[in-house]
Amino acid sequence: MTAAATGKILRSPGHPAGALPRAEKAQPLLQVRGLSVRFQTDAGPLQAVDGVDLDLHPGETLAIVGESGSGKSVLSLALMGLLPKIATVTAERLRFAGHDLLSLAPRDWQRLRGREMSMIFQEPATALNPVRSVGAQIVEAIRLHEKVSRKAAWARAVEMLRQTGIPAPERRAAAYPHELSGGMRQRAMIAMSLVLRPSLLIADEPTTALDVTVQAQILDLLRGLARESGTAIVIITHDLGVVAEMADRVQVLYAGRAVESATAAALFDGPEHPYTVGLLGSMPSKGERAEALTPIEGSIPDLRALPPGCHFHPRCPFAAPRCRAERPPLAPVYPGHETACWFSPLLETLGEGAGREGT
């Protein structure tokens, strides 16, 4: 990784409504300014993440949302130092628990990963070692960072599997990944990520392929971890139900850029970017009367050939000539609520009917 200035530092997202009060000068556990990730491909450079800022304090849960291709998973891998060599990572600041992540040596990364920062990967079938039992892999993670006996580590591994809802955990710990169902493999991956009680947990689609009952169990487990251990959580998801259930704050990405940042309550109550309005309009209602969904027309643009101005303008029902020519900056629209839209605040600019359409 290399550090390089990428432009003006944007204002940070506000603190979540209802969170514990903290001094304004308190340093966040994770502080990111101007994070960008570029891949050099045969077809040309691909800007997967472009100038993202975020702050995260102990015990907070931040949800990163957006469609597939918006840059969510690339952002999470950049935070963990797990991107391939073809990726170039730049940032004005990228600090975690006092560490400058941009200057860490590989050995220092290894010490941090697992112990202080951990990740639940989206595809456990590829993240787990196919030739070692699930329990042995969890034991390895424990003994890599703690001086405990193999027997004690095995007991902790079994207990962690039990907490994630795996039936007969003693037997499952001795099983190989291919002997488990997809849902069980995902729960085993979660157990491995949580067993050392990390300060930062990045969860990339942590409830994919899980039924509703197990999903609720996993979300309860993550909430308990944040409450009891002060673990900060970044949830990467497209499931707005999970966001509503878990998040203190939300950052919405589109084509690699942050287009809205707010507390979860403010975002669901009054989205201020047309893309966020569209995402909420695509979410099924839980009310007694089913309402027609209003999906967003079109798809994420090719990141190697992004449209000028606001990248969302080809899909935006409110797009104007300025949107096609100038890129709106991420800027405060209300205290603790930022958006990148020339029309914000939407209600005042477009009128209540247009501003709430599809929410």
ZASESE-249623 format. One record per residue (C-alpha): x negated, y negated, z; residue in one letter. Coordinates in steps of 0.02 Angstrom, whole numbers, padded with zeros to 5 digits. Layout:
<pts>
       c1       c2       c3   residu
        X        Y        Z        A
...
</pts>
This chain:
<pts>
       c1       c2       c3   residu
    00000    00000    00000        M
   -00054   -00177   -00034        T
    00006   -00336    00046        A
    00048   -00481   -00067        A
    00159   -00632   -00052        A
    00320   -00612   -00150        T
    00400   -00781   -00125        G
    00494   -00883    00003        K
    00542   -00799    00167        I
    00731   -00786    00178        L
    00829   -00808    00337        R
    00852   -00649    00437        S
    01021   -00565    00467        P
    01112   -00616    00626        G
    01133   -00508    00780        H
    01282   -00390    00786        P
    01441   -00444    00872        A
    01455   -00361    01041        G
    01271   -00312    01051        A
    01176   -00337    01212        L
    01113   -00517    01226        P
    00928   -00541    01200        R
    00811   -00689    01203        A
    00793   -00777    01037        E
    00603   -00754    01045        K
    00613   -00565    01070        A
    00519   -00476    00933        Q
    00616   -00348    00832        P
    00558   -00168    00829        L
    00556   -00173    00639        L
    00527   -00334    00543        Q
    00529   -00339    00354        V
    00503   -00492    00244        R
    00501   -00494    00055        G
    00484   -00306    00032        L
    00470   -00255   -00150        S
    00437   -00087   -00232        V
    00389   -00068   -00414        R
    00361    00093   -00511        F
    00254    00099   -00666        Q
    00343    00215   -00788        T
    00310    00267   -00968        D
    00454    00155   -01019        A
    00384    00006   -00925        G
    00389   -00065   -00747        P
    00541   -00027   -00642        L
    00583   -00144   -00497        Q
    00674   -00029   -00375        A
    00674   -00148   -00226        V
    00656   -00336   -00244        D
    00622   -00453   -00097        G
    00722   -00369    00042        V
    00718   -00440    00220        D
    00782   -00359    00378        L
    00760   -00360    00567        D
    00803   -00215    00682        L
    00799   -00216    00872        H
    00795   -00066    00991        P
    00965    00017    01006        G
    01036   -00066    00850        E
    01109    00026    00702        T
    01090   -00051    00530        L
    01181    00021    00380        A
    01108    00000    00206        I
    01248    00024    00079        V
    01268    00022   -00108        G
    01299    00134   -00258        E
    01175    00264   -00318        S
    01030    00172   -00399        G
    01043    00019   -00288        S
    00873    00051   -00205        G
    00931    00120   -00037        K
    00826    00280   -00033        S
    00672    00194   -00107        V
    00684    00064    00031        L
    00691    00199    00164        S
    00541    00292    00092        L
    00442    00130    00086        A
    00477    00102    00271        L
    00412    00277    00307        M
    00259    00262    00195        G
    00315    00411    00090        L
    00321    00338   -00085        L
    00215    00418   -00224        P
    00056    00337   -00287        K
    00143    00267   -00441        I
    00239    00150   -00326        A
    00169   -00021   -00284        T
    00234   -00091   -00119        V
    00216   -00275   -00077        T
    00282   -00379    00067        A
    00253   -00539    00161        E
    00276   -00441    00322        R
    00308   -00259    00363        L
    00287   -00226    00548        R
    00349   -00088    00663        F
    00320   -00086    00852        A
    00169   -00201    00835        G
    00094   -00103    00689        H
    00059   -00182    00520        D
    00126   -00042    00410        L
    00045   -00113    00253        L
   -00130   -00086    00323        S
   -00109    00083    00408        L
   -00233    00221    00368        A
   -00160    00393    00322        P
   -00208    00463    00493        R
   -00117    00321    00582        D
    00036    00351    00475        W
    00034    00533    00528        Q
    00030    00483    00712        R
    00178    00367    00690        L
    00287    00481    00585        R
    00384    00605    00688        G
    00336    00532    00855        R
    00386    00348    00840        E
    00478    00345    00675        M
    00572    00488    00595        S
    00682    00521    00447        M
    00831    00630    00405        I
    00809    00668    00220        F
    00954    00674    00099        Q
    00902    00843    00027        E
    00856    00963    00169        P
    00833    01107    00045        A
    00678    01019   -00023        T
    00621    00940    00141        A
    00612    01104    00238        L
    00469    01228    00211        N
    00547    01382    00128        P
    00418    01506    00197        V
    00429    01460    00381        R
    00574    01485    00500        S
    00677    01334    00550        V
    00624    01352    00732        G
    00440    01364    00686        A
    00452    01200    00590        Q
    00531    01110    00737        I
    00400    01185    00855        V
    00263    01122    00739        E
    00335    00945    00746        A
    00339    00951    00937        I
    00164    01022    00962        R
    00088    00904    00835        L
    00128    00759    00951        H
    00144    00836    01126        E
    00038    00955    01227        K
    00166    01087    01269        V
    00164    01276    01259        S
    00237    01365    01109        R
    00368    01444    01222        K
    00424    01276    01292        A
    00427    01200    01118        A
    00532    01346    01054        W
    00658    01321    01195        A
    00672    01136    01150        R
    00696    01180    00967        A
    00838    01300    01008        V
    00921    01172    01121        E
    00908    01038    00986        M
    00989    01154    00861        L
    01128    01184    00986        R
    01155    00997    01008        Q
    01176    00974    00820        T
    01316    01102    00821        G
    01231    01253    00744        I
    01314    01413    00807        P
    01204    01550    00882        A
    01052    01432    00885        P
    00933    01566    00951        E
    00966    01671    00795        R
    00967    01523    00676        R
    00799    01462    00742        A
    00722    01624    00682        A
    00802    01610    00511        A
    00722    01540    00353        Y
    00801    01390    00265        P
    00870    01495    00121        H
    00965    01602    00248        E
    01065    01452    00308        L
    01210    01364    00225        S
    01186    01190    00155        G
    01273    01113    00305        G
    01165    01212    00427        M
    01006    01161    00336        R
    01058    00980    00353        Q
    01090    01001    00539        R
    00921    01086    00558        A
    00841    00936    00472        M
    00931    00821    00593        I
    00871    00925    00741        A
    00691    00912    00681        M
    00707    00723    00661        S
    00782    00695    00835        L
    00682    00818    00941        V
    00546    00692    00988        L
    00669    00549    01022        R
    00589    00425    00901        P
    00599    00236    00922        S
    00660    00219    00743        L
    00766    00344    00650        L
    00803    00325    00464        I
    00950    00432    00411        A
    00974    00451    00224        D
    01153    00511    00198        E
    01150    00609    00362        P
    01325    00681    00348        T
    01323    00737    00166        T
    01398    00912    00141        A
    01462    00920    00321        L
    01644    00948    00361        D
    01740    00816    00458        V
    01721    00901    00627        T
    01533    00923    00612        V
    01514    00748    00539        Q
    01596    00676    00695        A
    01481    00782    00803        Q
    01326    00719    00714        I
    01381    00538    00723        L
    01414    00559    00909        D
    01239    00631    00929        L
    01162    00482    00839        L
    01263    00359    00942        R
    01209    00446    01102        G
    01027    00437    01048        L
    01040    00250    01019        A
    01129    00222    01184        R
    01021    00332    01296        E
    00849    00313    01217        S
    00862    00140    01139        G
    00824    00216    00969        T
    00852    00097    00824        A
    00939    00179    00676        I
    00942    00137    00491        V
    01082    00231    00403        I
    01072    00243    00214        I
    01246    00283    00150        T
    01380    00253    00021        H
    01514    00310    00145        D
    01597    00154    00215        L
    01688    00262    00341        G
    01519    00306    00419        V
    01474    00121    00415        V
    01632    00073    00508        A
    01600    00211    00635        E
    01415    00180    00668        M
    01344    00014    00613        A
    01313   -00144    00712        D
    01256   -00234    00555        R
    01265   -00200    00368        V
    01152   -00244    00222        Q
    01225   -00222    00048        V
    01103   -00186   -00094        L
    01136   -00204   -00279        Y
    01005   -00167   -00412        A
    00868   -00175   -00281        G
    00919   -00341   -00204        R
    01012   -00383   -00044        A
    01175   -00468   -00093        V
    01259   -00475    00078        E
    01207   -00457    00260        S
    01323   -00470    00409        A
    01387   -00385    00564        T
    01496   -00235    00523        A
    01648   -00322    00597        A
    01622   -00478    00490        A
    01590   -00379    00333        L
    01748   -00275    00346        F
    01852   -00424    00401        D
    01792   -00545    00267        G
    01668   -00487    00133        P
    01583   -00634    00049        E
    01509   -00553   -00108        H
    01617   -00489   -00253        P
    01517   -00327   -00253        Y
    01558   -00295   -00070        T
    01740   -00336   -00106        V
    01734   -00204   -00241        G
    01654   -00074   -00129        L
    01789   -00100    00003        L
    01923   -00095   -00130        G
    01859    00075   -00185        S
    01880    00146   -00009        M
    02040    00245    00026        P
    02155    00162    00152        S
    02196    00249    00317        K
    02363    00161    00330        G
    02531    00245    00322        E
    02560    00187    00144        R
    02432    00242    00015        A
    02373    00097   -00092        E
    02297    00107   -00266        A
    02108    00100   -00267        L
    02024   -00039   -00364        T
    01857    00032   -00423        P
    01719   -00081   -00488        I
    01711   -00081   -00677        E
    01547   -00028   -00759        G
    01390    00038   -00675        S
    01223   -00017   -00600        I
    01112   -00091   -00738        P
    00951   -00011   -00799        D
    00818   -00074   -00677        L
    00695   -00089   -00821        R
    00811   -00209   -00914        A
    00904   -00310   -00784        L
    01026   -00444   -00841        P
    00976   -00625   -00811        P
    01048   -00730   -00672        G
    01152   -00633   -00547        C
    01126   -00449   -00585        H
    01307   -00414   -00541        F
    01382   -00538   -00664        H
    01421   -00411   -00804        P
    01538   -00320   -00682        R
    01602   -00469   -00583        C
    01781   -00528   -00612        P
    01734   -00704   -00557        F
    01576   -00727   -00662        A
    01547   -00901   -00731        A
    01411   -00973   -00846        P
    01303   -01018   -00696        R
    01307   -00837   -00637        C
    01236   -00781   -00805        R
    01096   -00910   -00801        A
    01041   -00930   -00619        E
    01006   -00801   -00484        R
    01093   -00849   -00322        P
    00983   -00838   -00166        P
    01033   -00743   -00011        L
    01089   -00885    00102        A
    01198   -00913    00257        P
    01382   -00936    00224        V
    01430   -00921    00409        Y
    01321   -00897    00564        P
    01244   -00724    00552        G
    01325   -00692    00383        H
    01224   -00710    00222        E
    01274   -00683    00042        T
    01200   -00707   -00131        A
    01347   -00780   -00228        C
    01376   -00951   -00305        W
    01561   -00938   -00258        F
    01538   -00910   -00071        S
    01635   -00937    00037        P
    01753   -00839   -00075        L
    01915   -00887    00011        L
    01881   -01072   -00003        E
    01812   -01066   -00180        T
    01928   -00941   -00263        L
    02082   -00953   -00154        G
    02147   -00824   -00033        E
    02227   -00713   -00166        G
    02068   -00695   -00269        A
    01953   -00688   -00119        G
    02046   -00542   -00040        R
    02088   -00446   -00197        E
    02048   -00262   -00173        G
    02000   -00273    00011        T
</pts>
